[in-house]
């Protein structure tokens, strides 16, 4: 991790103060809370049902092999929904005005084998503060055979990354479940982020080990104990679950920040980003498929990524209403507001920029 980055607003603009005032006024005029309501409870029930329901069916041992694998796939869809539409809001403190509810639902990440502590540091602290800044935002860090930033290390294989990227994306949560959390926590312990985030390095490591043991006992132990499926078949089902989850979650997050329009700024020699934080978010973030209600519902409003990055403490159920306010205010101040009409438009742009970055493109 590099030294601390500072955002320096040059020239001064009242953009975010104006925008925040207008968004606050929207909630005051409509007499509604910024957090979730009954719609979030229904969504949580559905996502949990999509995850737990198929697992219960698997444990009954009554389905043919093909349908059993289908159940593992549905679990992957449920895990994706839990992560994007429930856990994400909860760990931002946006699910409920009740902090206990946020804490408990934020822990739903353990159901899918993740770590709440490392996720909050990577996502809330690093990604949301230093969006698309190479060396700080771990979402665009160099991967073994992926170059997601034009400032990343270039290898010959990267010229084909636009072809094989979906396969790598499908493995993302598998790596996260098996070793990523450990690597991150070791790194955060060393660079002081663990203590800086209120954690004790030893305690957090113990908690991480215990959570992983419990998860694997749950996902492997119960099928081995209650069914006659072989370990190899259960392992295959686990891979189906992880591949489904990884492809859904990783693709959605990539479309928000790695497309042709979004910027990848570098700090000055003094460690400064010569921009206001809010404007930086608009220049590095994009929306997509805002009219697709099914997609918006399933991904927890993450297709309204601009609104989320500016107001991460507001529940995603409100993004559709505040998006016109954000767009109009950005227009008034001459600030870009990136958006793609459909999911496929955004996916196409993502594939094109992957190809460009993989062929020695470097942002100026």
C-alpha positions, -999 to +999 in steps of 0.1 A: +000+000+000+014+034-010+014+065+011-018+084+019-035+101-010-051+136-006-078+151-027-071+187-035-100+207-050-086+230-077-105+251-086-130+253-057-165+242-066-197+240-046-209+210-066-212+184-038-225+209-012-253+219-037-260+182-046-261+171-010-285+199-001-308+189-030-308+152-021-315+160+015-343+182+005-358+153-015-360+131+016-373+159+037-400+168+012-412+132+009-408+126+046-389+093+041-358+078+057-326+074+037-323+038+049-343+009+037-380+000+043-402-031+040-389-036+004-355-045+018-370-071+042-389-088+012-357-088-008-337-102+020-362-130+024-361-138-013-323-138-015-320-160+016-346-184+001-327-186-031-295-195-012-308-217+017-338-232-001-317-251-028-293-262-001-321-278+019-333-295-012-298-308-019-297-322+016-329-342+010-309-363-015-340-368-037-330-351-069-313-366-100-277-356-104-284-329-130-311-312-109-288-313-079-261-293-098-289-269-109-296-264-072-260-255-066-263-229-094-294-214-079-275-211-046-249-191-065-276-168-078-289-164-042-254-158-029-249-131-055-281-115-045-273-117-008-240-100-014-251-073-038-285-065-025-284-072+012-249-075+027-236-045+007-262-020+020-259-034+056-221-030+057-225+006+045-250+012+073-277+019+047-299-011+051-316+001+083-315+030+107-310+004+134-273-003+138-279-038+152-298-048+121-270-035+099-244-054+119-263-086+118-272-085+081-236-073+073-225-107+087-245-125+061-212-124+042-201-153+063-229-174+047-210-172+014-175-178+029-163-142+031-149-119+058-169-089+069-138-072+083-115-074+052-144-067+029-152-034+047-115-023+045-112-032+008-146-019-002-157+009+021-123+023+030-101+017-001-124+014-031-148+041-021-121+066-011-096+059-039-118+047-067-097+037-098-065+049-083-038+023-091-020+011-061-048+021-037-080+007-051-076-031-048-105-037-072-082-027-101-050-042-086-030-064-110-043-099-111-022-129-123-033-126-159-055-095-158-046-058-163-075-037-151-057-004-150-038+013-178-011+020-152-007-017-143+021-041-152+018-053-188+024-088-200+021-104-234-008-126-223-029-094-215-035-089-252-060-117-250-076-107-217-108-095-233-114-131-244-106-150-212-117-123-186-151-139-180-135-172-170-112-153-145-142-134-132-160-167-125-132-178-103-131-146-082-152-156-052-135-191-052-102-174-046-118-150-022-132-179-002-100-199-002-072-175+003-079-138-006-092-129+029-061-143+045-037-125+021-057-092+026-057-095+064-020-102+066-014-072+044-037-050+065-021-062+097+013-051+083+003-017+069-017-007+099-051-007+083-064-034+107-056-013+138-067+019+119-101+003+113-105-006+150-094-042+148-069-063+167-046-082+142-045-114+163-082-114+171-092-107+135-070-136+123-086-160+148-121-148+138-112-153+102-099-189+107-130-198+127-154-183+102-138-203+074-139-235+093-176-230+101-183-222+065-166-253+051-183-275+077-216-260+066-211-263+028-193-297+028-200-313+062-238-312+060-240-328+025-214-355+035-233-362+067-269-362+054-266-374+018-250-403-001-233-379-026-195-385-029-171-358-018-161-354-055-197-346-065-201-322-036-169-305-046-182-302-081-214-286-067-193-262-047-174-251-078-207-246-096-219-224-067-186-203-067-184-200-105-220-187-107-215-162-079-181-150-091-193-144-127-224-124-115-207-103-088-174-095-105-190-086-139-215-062-122-187-044-103-164-042-133-191-025-154-192+003-130-156+014-132-137-002-160-154+010-192-141+033-219-152+066-204-141+062-168-108+078-157-078+062-140-060+092-124-026+090-108-016+112-078+011+138-081+046+133-066+032+149-034+005+123-032-023+146-043-053+140-066-060+174-080-097+170-078-126+171-053-135+137-040-171+139-053-160+150-088-134+122-087-163+097-081-182+110-111-151+108-133-143+072-123-178+057-121-206+048-145-242+037-144-258+012-167-293-002-175-311+021-152-345+012-168-340-025-163-361-030-132-353-067-128-316-061-130-317-031-106-337-052-081-313-082-082-280-063-081-291-040-053-290-008-074-254-013-082-262-003-117-268+031-102-231+032-091-227+070-095-254+076-069-240+048-047-205+062-046-217+097-038-242+086-012-231+052+000-251+057+033-283+059+014-301+026+007-302+015-029-340+015-031-338+053-033-312+056-061-338+057-090-354+088-074-322+107-066-305+098-099-322+127-119-311+151-092-275+139-094-275+140-132-290+175-134-267+190-108-237+174-126-248+190-158-252+224-142-216+223-129-202+209-162-192+176-146-194+143-165-222+118-157-214+085-173-241+060-181-249+032-205-284+026-217-283-012-214-263-039-197-250-051-231-238-016-240-218-015-208-205-050-212-193-042-248-175-011-235-159-031-208-146-057-232-133-030-255-113-013-227-100-046-216-086-051-250-072-016-252-056-019-217-042-053-227-025-038-257-003-013-240-028+015-235-017+039-208-039+067-195-023+102-197 
